[in-house]
Amino acid sequence: MALRITIVGPGAVGATLAASFTASGAQVSLLGAPGAHLDAIAEQGLVVESGSTPRRHHLVAAADPAHLPMPALVVICVKGQDLSAAVASIRPWIVAGADVLVVANGVPWWLLATVSAAHEQVIRAVDPDGSLLDVLPPSRVMAGVAHFSSSVQEAGHVTHSSGDRLIVGDPLGGRSVRVDRVAEALHAGPVRAEVSTDIRTAIWDKLLGNVNLNPVSALTGGTVLEVLEHPVLRRLCADMFTEAAEVGAKLGIETTMSADERLEVAGRLGNFRTSMLQDSDRGRPLETDAILGAVRELAQRAGVPTPCLDTVEGLLSMRERTRHLKPGQEPG
């Protein structure tokens, strides 16, 4: 019997995974926010273009979980600032026993719950009231790290441009039946699954590329290669890497890469616009809390100085406060 999967958040990442799960034989439905994108998918199907071949997938899509079948697996692909609301909307599925895989950038809400020495387990920047940790503790969730690039070209149409890996794993480490089930359900299509027995390190390794390039690109408007080719900005990104790597080390998460090696990995992905820059272009809220704020919160608790991260977050937060102001209006 085909695995019944619901993708929560059929944007660039979610739509690409939906196409991949569908190609692998799963029965996929989509839960998204009301709007033109979801309407186009419901009426005309989801078009995912990978390489030179666009494929149209006719999937059940709705804005209300009550209008979708009960899934065996829920794959949540929303921005950090939307995660609490997304989890609250599908709580009945979680209570009923559905497996949950969260594919997101930044620091996961459950991270400190996997650190034995952590006195306070809630990370306020990403889980202000602790509700996420209450509903989805490490033992109840799986984590995914996307190493591919996709973008929404127009309503109902997503282009997958590079990369083909989704690393999946259990927050508590090791290998589990539920993670293997996800990997088996994602063996064809644009993206393949890769099982990790140490998903915390996989998450932090990606964060070490996002914590610098995402906010710096959003501030400057530059693509990844444009940022990396600018000597001052490249040095800034390297310094931000070093600060974040020290925070990870305090949590027992060591990276095997140097700053230059991590930036080279990012550069090899091509001249792309980061997800934060794409959101900035569209006037959407940015994932500042998950990508920058949570790292700074963890740094403060661990006593790690982060002057570069502090400065960039300050600049970015002020830019976000002022960029939508009308002439003559002062920041609130």
BANU-458258 format. One record per residue: residue in one letter; y, x, z of N, C-alpha, C in turn. Coordinates in pm, whole numbers, padded with zeros to 5 digits, always signed. Atoms other than C-alpha are relative to their C-alpha. Layout:
N
AYXZYXZYXZ...
END
This chain:
332
M-00119+00085+00000+00000+00000+00000+00125+00088+00000A-00123-00077+00010+00346+00130-00091+00076-00005+00131L-00079-00007-00121+00558+00245+00201+00130-00077-00021R-00122+00081+00009+00842+00002+00267+00114+00076+00068I-00110-00084-00048+01168+00196+00305+00133-00071-00024T-00137+00047+00019+01527+00085+00360+00095+00118+00014I-00104-00102-00004+01810+00325+00278+00127-00066+00054V-00124+00050-00056+02113+00259+00498+00112+00093-00044G-00107-00082+00056+02418+00383+00312-00036+00055-00137P+00040-00045+00134+02340+00398-00062+00114+00066-00077G-00102-00078+00069+02624+00638-00144-00065+00111-00079A+00050-00108+00084+02577+00969-00320-00136+00050+00048V+00125-00052-00055+02305+01106-00089-00105-00110+00008G+00096+00109-00016+02141+00773-00009-00057-00051-00131A+00047+00048+00130+02122+00664-00372-00096+00100-00064T+00088-00102+00057+01967+00995-00479-00136-00004+00069L+00127+00012-00071+01704+00961-00207-00072-00130-00036A+00062+00125+00041+01645+00598-00305-00074+00016-00132A+00065-00025+00129+01569+00709-00661-00124+00085+00016S+00114-00090-00021+01337+00981-00534-00116-00072+00068F+00105+00076-00066+01145+00754-00298-00063-00101-00096T+00050+00096+00098+01116+00494-00576-00092+00069-00100A+00082-00074+00095+00983+00754-00820-00133+00043+00062S+00122-00040-00070+00726+00851-00556-00089-00119+00036G+00084+00117-00019+00596+00494-00539+00032-00087+00119A-00036+00082-00116+00772+00355-00231+00070-00128-00043Q-00073+00125+00021+00910+00003-00206+00133+00012+00073V-00130-00036-00058+01281+00065-00150+00098-00116-00006S-00112+00093-00003+01563-00164-00043+00121+00073+00055L-00125-00067-00035+01927-00081+00025+00085-00088+00090L-00093+00068-00089+02159-00175+00310+00132+00076-00006G-00127-00069+00017+02523-00099+00241+00117-00084+00044A-00123+00071-00033+02881-00194+00312+00040-00090-00115P-00046+00088+00108+03025-00489+00119+00104+00072-00087G-00096-00062+00089+03220-00382-00186-00053+00011-00141A+00033-00008+00142+03214-00301-00555-00129+00077-00026H+00120-00082+00021+02943-00034-00526-00125-00080+00028L+00118+00080-00034+02696-00261-00349-00016-00118-00095D+00006+00113+00094+02785-00553-00577-00060+00044-00134A+00052-00049+00127+02716-00345-00887-00150+00028+00008I+00143-00028-00017+02379-00233-00750-00079-00130+00003A+00072+00127-00013+02278-00588-00660-00006-00075-00132E-00007+00078+00123+02386-00731-00995-00062+00072-00120Q+00040-00073+00120+02301-00453-01243-00103+00109+00026G+00092-00107-00033+02076-00211-01058+00073+00129+00034L-00056-00130-00037+02136+00138-00922-00032+00101-00110V+00019-00103+00101+02188+00404-01189+00015+00136+00066V-00004-00136-00052+02103+00758-01081-00025+00094-00117E+00008-00095+00111+02167+01033-01333-00032+00138+00054S+00042-00133-00043+01978+01356-01274-00035+00079-00124G+00016-00069+00128+01994+01619-01545+00075-00078-00105S-00065+00076+00108+02067+01436-01868-00058-00140-00013T+00070+00128+00013+01858+01128-01797+00042-00099+00108P-00031+00104-00097+02017+00826-01626-00113-00103+00008R+00104+00101-00019+01766+00582-01478+00055-00113+00085R-00047+00118-00071+01836+00230-01364-00113-00053+00088H+00099+00047-00096+01653+00114-01052+00044-00137+00053H-00031+00135-00048+01645-00257-00972-00059-00017+00139L+00042+00001-00139+01631-00265-00594+00069-00115+00074V-00062+00102-00085+01694-00533-00334+00111+00067+00079A-00115-00059-00067+02041-00462-00192+00077-00109+00073A-00073+00100-00079+02234-00643+00082+00089+00071+00100A-00088-00051-00105+02509-00597+00338-00043-00046+00138D+00050+00057-00126+02318-00790+00606-00148+00034+00015P+00141-00034-00017+01989-00654+00746-00092-00123+00001A+00082+00121-00005+01868-01012+00790-00048-00043-00138H+00037+00037+00136+01850-01043+00411-00097+00098-00064L+00092-00100+00051+01613-00748+00375-00133-00006+00076P+00130-00001-00068+01242-00710+00455-00004+00105+00110M+00018-00095-00109+01137-00531+00774-00062+00128-00056P+00053-00125+00057+01089-00164+00677-00092+00073+00098A+00079-00090-00083+00833+00086+00802+00080+00127+00029L-00084-00119-00015+01089+00364+00755+00143-00035-00037V-00143+00015+00027+01468+00350+00779+00058+00139-00021V-00065-00128+00029+01662+00636+00618+00150-00024+00004I-00143+00023-00020+02022+00645+00742+00078+00115-00063C-00079-00100+00074+02265+00824+00510+00147-00039+00002V-00141+00036-00012+02612+00747+00642+00076+00116+00063K-00084-00101-00061+02904+00960+00757-00009-00010+00152G+00011-00004-00145+02915+01065+01120+00079-00108+00069Q-00085+00099-00064+03199+00826+01203-00054-00142-00016D+00058+00132+00024+02991+00533+01071-00140-00015+00061L+00139+00000-00044+02663+00624+01240-00027-00099+00111S+00024+00092-00113+02700+00425+01563-00010-00144-00048A+00003+00137+00051+02777+00104+01374-00126-00025-00083A+00120+00015+00081+02489+00163+01132-00124-00017+00088V+00115+00010-00090+02239+00217+01414+00001-00134+00073A-00008+00130-00069+02365-00092+01599-00045-00113-00090S+00034+00109+00093+02316-00304+01286-00150-00012-00023I+00144+00003+00025+01949-00208+01253-00081+00011+00129R+00071-00013-00128+01861-00205+01623-00126-00086+00005P+00125+00078-00003+01610-00493+01578-00115+00070-00071W+00105-00073+00070+01418-00279+01327-00052+00115+00087I+00040-00112-00086+01419+00014+01570-00087-00051+00114V+00076+00057-00111+01298-00203+01857-00138-00045-00048A+00128+00047+00055+01025-00343+01630-00093+00114-00038G+00087-00115+00021+00895+00010+01575+00017+00075-00130A-00022-00073+00125+01036+00127+01242+00030+00147+00029D-00038-00140-00009+01049+00504+01198+00143+00017-00052V-00140-00021+00038+01403+00639+01162+00021+00145-00038L-00039-00133+00047+01518+00937+00958+00150-00003-00025V-00145-00007+00019+01886+01033+00977+00033+00125-00080V-00041-00110+00087+02025+01248+00696+00152+00005+00006A-00145-00005-00021+02375+01355+00797+00045+00144+00019N-00059-00130-00024+02607+01653+00811+00047+00012+00145G-00061-00021-00129+02733+01807+01131-00098+00010+00115V+00078-00013-00123+02613+01825+01490-00066-00134+00032P+00066+00126-00034+02349+01560+01573+00023-00037+00147W-00027+00050-00135+02408+01344+01882-00108+00040+00100W+00113-00027-00089+02065+01437+02023-00014+00149+00035L+00024-00143-00009+02115+01815+02015-00013+00050+00145L+00005-00049-00137+02190+01876+02384-00121-00054+00076A+00120+00055-00065+01894+01655+02480-00123+00084-00029T+00112-00091+00028+01672+01926+02329+00021+00136+00065V-00031-00126-00068+01834+02202+02536-00030-00018+00147S+00047+00022-00137+01656+02231+02871+00107+00028+00105A-00101-00036-00099+01956+02388+03046+00123-00090-00002A-00119+00084+00014+02202+02119+02937+00006-00102+00114H-00017+00096-00109+02335+01924+03237+00046-00135-00057E-00051+00120+00067+02532+01673+03026-00056-00004-00140Q+00070+00006+00128+02334+01557+02723+00079-00073-00109V-00077+00077+00098+02588+01329+02554+00109+00089-00061I-00105-00073+00071+02813+01490+02291+00105-00102-00041R-00098+00108+00014+03127+01279+02307+00064-00006-00138A-00064-00001+00131+03268+01385+01971-00076-00084-00102V+00082+00075+00096+02977+01217+01789-00066-00122+00062D+00065+00112-00069+02848+00973+02053+00082-00035+00124P-00096+00015-00110+03146+00867+02266-00053-00070+00125D+00048+00075-00116+02966+00616+02487-00148+00024+00032G+00140-00031-00025+02617+00765+02471-00099-00100-00055S+00090+00105+00050+02476+00463+02287-00101+00053-00101L+00094-00055+00098+02321+00668+02007-00117+00069+00070L+00106-00069-00074+02129+00885+02252-00090-00099+00072D+00078+00103-00069+02018+00571+02435-00098-00067-00095V+00085+00071+00097+01882+00398+02123-00093+00095-00074L+00077-00097+00078+01763+00708+01937-00002+00137+00069P+00017-00132-00061+01664+00991+02173-00081+00089-00095P+00071-00091+00091+01503+01300+02014-00143-00043-00031S+00140+00040+00022+01154+01155+02057-00013-00118-00094R+00008+00125+00078+01246+00845+01856+00055+00013-00141V-00067-00014+00128+01420+00990+01551-00049+00125-00072M+00021-00119+00081+01363+01235+01267+00133+00041-00062A-00124-00051+00058+01631+01454+01113-00026+00053-00140G+00009-00052+00136+01693+01538+00749+00122+00083-00034V-00109-00087+00043+01903+01817+00600-00001+00003-00152A-00006+00009+00146+02011+01757+00240+00054+00128-00060H-00046-00117+00076+02032+02061+00015+00003-00038-00147F-00025+00040+00139+02144+01887-00302+00140-00059-00006S-00136+00050+00020+02474+01774-00446-00001-00119-00093S-00012+00122+00081+02544+01424-00575+00138-00060+00023S-00129+00067-00014+02852+01211-00630-00005-00137-00064V-00011+00135+00057+02939+00848-00700+00101+00007-00114Q-00087-00006+00117+03080+00840-01053+00082-00127-00016E-00064+00131+00003+03162+00471-01049-00091-00096+00075A+00079+00096-00076+03037+00159-00875-00139-00015-00061G+00137+00016+00046+02658+00151-00902-00057+00117-00075H+00044-00114+00082+02634+00491-01075+00020+00129+00079V-00002-00125-00075+02547+00816-00896-00054+00113-00087T+00045-00117+00074+02514+01160-01053-00049+00107+00097H+00059-00109-00078+02282+01420-00900+00019+00127-00082S-00041-00114+00081+02421+01757-01010-00074+00129+00030S+00067-00126-00031+02235+02033-00826-00082-00013+00128G+00084-00001-00120+01973+02113-00562-00108-00106-00006D+00110+00098+00005+01645+01932-00500-00080-00002+00130R+00074-00010-00125+01551+01982-00132+00055-00093+00108L-00032+00071-00124+01547+01755+00171-00091+00056+00107I+00079-00054-00111+01434+01939+00483-00012-00108+00106V+00022+00103-00101+01279+01699+00736-00077+00060+00117G+00069-00051-00117+01161+01759+01089+00027-00082+00123D-00016+00064-00129+01129+01642+01448+00097+00079+00086P-00093-00072-00086+01415+01729+01684-00068+00083+00109L+00069-00072-00106+01162+01839+01946-00088+00113-00052G+00074-00111+00058+00999+02082+01704-00144-00036-00031G+00139+00023+00036+00647+02119+01576-00013-00088-00123R+00028+00083+00117+00486+01899+01315-00062-00131+00047S+00046+00132-00044+00419+01527+01346-00050-00082-00118V+00052+00091+00102+00240+01252+01159+00114-00071-00071R-00108+00077+00063+00564+01065+01100+00079+00086-00099V-00070-00089+00094+00733+01367+00938-00086+00023-00125D+00089-00017+00115+00429+01427+00718+00002-00124-00088R-00004+00125+00076+00447+01059+00616+00124-00004-00090V-00122-00006+00080+00806+01107+00500-00017+00096-00117A+00019-00100+00106+00712+01419+00304-00091-00053-00110E+00092+00056+00099+00425+01238+00134+00068-00108-00085A-00070+00108+00071+00661+00953+00038+00112+00053-00088L-00110-00059+00078+00903+01197-00129-00053+00121-00076H+00063-00110+00073+00697+01401-00372+00036+00003-00148A-00040+00005+00141+00855+01302-00705+00147-00036-00009G-00139+00037+00018+01193+01231-00852+00094+00118+00019P-00099-00108-00005+01517+01431-00817-00010+00090+00123V+00002-00075-00125+01454+01540-00456-00140+00001+00060R+00130-00013-00067+01142+01669-00281+00021+00035+00146A-00009-00028-00142+01076+01694+00092-00063+00134+00035E+00052-00125-00053+01021+02018+00277-00006-00014+00152V+00017+00019-00143+00881+01997+00631+00040+00127+00076S-00039-00111-00088+01038+02217+00900-00053-00027+00140T+00042+00011-00139+00889+02281+01242+00113+00039+00095D-00117-00036-00080+01235+02393+01362+00124-00058-00066I-00107+00068+00072+01479+02136+01230+00137+00032+00060R-00128-00035-00061+01749+02239+01478+00064+00119-00072T-00052-00118+00071+01783+02577+01305+00043-00038-00142A-00037+00045+00134+01786+02408+00962+00133-00073+00001I-00126+00074-00013+02065+02177+01078+00115+00097+00024W-00110-00092-00032+02271+02462+01224+00031+00093-00117D-00024-00085+00116+02223+02681+00918+00088-00072-00103K-00085+00073+00094+02371+02408+00700+00140-00019+00059L-00129+00016-00065+02645+02345+00954+00087+00124-00016L-00076-00125+00012+02746+02712+00927+00066+00015-00138G-00067+00004+00129+02836+02642+00564+00098-00116-00010N-00088+00116+00005+02998+02304+00629+00119+00011+00093V-00105-00005-00102+03205+02388+00937+00124+00071-00051N-00114-00074+00054+03429+02612+00727+00042-00052-00138L-00035+00036+00137+03411+02518+00359+00046-00145-00014N-00043+00140+00010+03441+02143+00411+00145-00019+00044P-00140+00022-00039+03763+02139+00616+00101+00084-00077V-00094-00084+00074+03922+02432+00432+00022-00056-00140S-00017+00059+00133+03855+02265+00096+00084-00128+00008A-00078+00122-00016+03997+01936+00226+00148+00031+00024L-00139-00039-00026+04310+02113+00349+00070+00052-00125T-00061-00070+00114+04368+02312+00029-00016-00073-00132G+00029+00065+00128+04224+02085-00239-00083+00087-00092G+00075-00092+00084+04019+02378-00367-00149-00029-00001T+00146+00008+00006+03660+02370-00487-00060+00114+00082V+00066-00105-00077+03402+02587-00311+00028+00138-00059L-00023-00130+00060+03436+02869-00561+00147+00042+00010E-00143-00033-00011+03817+02852-00553+00032+00050+00142V-00020-00046-00138+03809+02885-00173-00060+00139+00019L+00069-00127-00021+03557+03169-00182+00064+00116-00077E-00065-00105+00078+03753+03360-00447+00138+00038+00055H-00129-00031-00062+04067+03355-00231-00028+00089+00122P+00038-00095-00106+04045+03665-00005+00033-00049+00141V-00039+00044-00134+04235+03514+00289-00086-00117+00045L+00080+00117-00036+04046+03185+00280-00146+00037+00022R+00138-00044-00021+03711+03359+00243-00014+00066+00138R+00007-00065-00131+03788+03570+00549+00009-00105+00112L-00009+00109-00098+03890+03256+00740-00135-00071+00014C+00131+00067-00003+03561+03089+00644-00104+00087+00070A+00094-00092-00066+03368+03397+00758+00023+00000+00150D-00030+00001-00144+03547+03396+01095-00045-00132+00064M+00046+00129-00052+03472+03023+01140-00152-00001+00012F+00146-00015-00007+03107+03098+01062-00039+00074+00127T+00035-00084-00115+03099+03368+01330+00018-00075+00131E-00023+00078-00122+03248+03139+01594-00108-00106+00019A+00102+00104-00010+03005+02856+01516-00138+00060+00026A+00129-00066-00023+02710+03096+01506-00016+00039+00146E+00007-00037-00141+02795+03213+01858-00026-00124+00086V+00029+00125-00072+02798+02852+01978-00148-00034-00012G+00141+00026+00019+02454+02802+01826-00088+00091+00084A+00078-00096-00079+02326+03117+01995-00004-00040+00147K-00004+00046-00138+02437+02977+02332-00097-00115+00025L+00094+00113-00009+02215+02675+02259-00142+00041-00034G+00133-00048+00035+01920+02893+02165-00033-00015-00146I+00020+00016+00144+01970+02843+01791+00058+00123-00069E-00044-00123+00064+01987+03177+01613-00004-00016-00152T+00001-00001+00145+02081+03219+01249-00050+00135-00050T+00052-00124+00058+01911+03476+01028+00095+00056-00105M-00093-00041+00104+02212+03502+00796+00129+00055+00058S-00135-00043-00033+02540+03688+00812+00098-00098-00064A-00102+00086+00059+02867+03517+00725+00004+00016-00152D-00007-00024+00144+02876+03681+00381-00121-00058-00071E+00121+00054+00061+02516+03581+00309+00008-00151-00010R-00010+00146+00003+02585+03217+00401+00101-00046-00103L-00100+00037+00100+02896+03205+00187-00050+00025-00142E+00060-00024+00131+02705+03357-00103-00094-00113-00039V+00088+00114+00027+02447+03079-00073+00082-00119-00049A-00087+00111+00041+02727+02822-00096+00055+00023-00140G-00056-00030+00131+02878+02998-00395-00098-00019-00114R+00101+00014+00105+02551+02987-00586-00027-00146-00038L+00020+00142+00031+02551+02607-00572+00093-00048-00111G-00088+00038+00111+02832+02602-00827+00139-00036+00047N-00141+00029-00028+03197+02508-00848+00018-00148+00034F-00001+00142-00034+03165+02178-00664+00106-00032+00105R-00094+00051-00100+03397+01968-00450-00081-00045+00121T+00075+00034-00120+03272+01940-00094+00010-00149+00030S-00001+00142-00034+03192+01600+00053+00129-00038+00072M-00125+00030-00070+03498+01622+00278+00118-00004-00097L-00106+00003+00101+03721+01701-00020-00010-00127-00083Q+00017+00125+00074+03572+01408-00212+00052-00118+00080D-00051+00108-00085+03647+01179+00083+00153+00005+00008S-00145-00015-00005+03999+01320+00105+00063-00051-00129D-00050+00046+00130+04052+01257-00268+00008-00153-00006R+00009+00146+00006+03953+00893-00217+00072-00069+00116G-00073+00058-00112+04164+00844+00096-00090-00054+00109R+00094+00047-00101+03858+00793+00314+00009+00084+00128P+00004-00080-00123+03818+00900+00678-00092+00121-00018L+00076-00123+00012+03683+01253+00714-00097+00016+00117E+00101-00026-00104+03379+01372+00911+00044+00113+00093T-00052-00110-00081+03598+01593+01126-00071+00013+00134D+00062-00006-00132+03436+01500+01457-00139+00060-00005A+00138-00049+00008+03078+01568+01346-00006+00145-00044I+00008-00134+00058+03153+01887+01155+00081+00103+00079L-00086-00094-00074+03435+02044+01362+00011-00035+00148G-00026+00040-00137+03502+01844+01677-00117+00024+00093A+00118-00017-00085+03146+01853+01809-00028+00147+00027V+00020-00145-00021+03120+02230+01756+00099+00051+00104R-00100-00043-00097+03443+02281+01950-00033-00054+00140E+00040+00054-00130+03319+02051+02227-00112+00084+00062L+00110-00083-00050+02998+02252+02258+00050+00140+00038A-00056-00132-00030+03199+02576+02249+00072-00001+00134Q-00073+00008-00126+03422+02464+02534-00096-00008+00118R+00098+00009-00109+03120+02373+02746-00069+00134+00024A+00070-00129-00011+02961+02711+02673+00093+00116+00028G-00095-00107-00024+03280+02909+02724+00017+00095-00117V-00014-00082+00120+03291+03036+02364+00138-00024-00061P-00131+00018+00063+03644+03096+02226-00014-00024-00150T+00009+00033+00143+03696+02942+01881+00141-00018-00059P-00139+00014+00046+04055+03015+01772+00012-00047-00145C-00009+00042+00140+03986+02971+01399-00040-00146-00016L+00042+00140+00006+03796+02645+01442+00107-00089+00060D-00105+00079-00064+04069+02520+01677+00118-00020-00095T-00117+00007+00088+04346+02601+01430-00025-00090-00120V+00029+00081+00119+04176+02446+01129-00014-00147+00037E+00008+00141-00038+04091+02128+01318+00138-00056+00031G-00135+00046-00026+04450+02105+01439+00077-00031-00127L-00066+00022+00128+04583+02141+01086-00055-00124-00070L+00063+00112+00069+04333+01891+00948+00033-00133+00067S-00029+00125-00071+04394+01631+01218+00145-00042-00024M-00139+00034+00028+04770+01651+01164+00016-00049-00144R-00007+00045+00139+04725+01620+00788-00050-00142-00013E+00055+00135+00008+04511+01311+00837+00094-00102+00063R-00094+00092-00066+04771+01158+01070+00121-00029-00087T-00126+00012+00073+05057+01214+00827-00016-00040-00146R+00007+00017+00145+04917+01175+00477+00013-00144-00045H-00013+00141+00039+04924+00793+00484+00130-00062+00051L-00125+00056-00052+05266+00759+00647+00096-00034-00113K-00103+00036+00096+05541+00584+00461+00123+00090+00024P-00119-00085-00017+05868+00774+00399+00082-00044+00121G-00078+00030-00119+06063+00797+00725-00082-00037+00121Q+00086+00038-00113+05767+00691+00940-00050+00125+00070E+00043-00115-00078+05674+00928+01222-00145-00019+00047P+00136+00011-00051+05320+01009+01339-00004-00071+00134G+00013+00070-00126+05204+00781+01618-00074+00080+00103
END
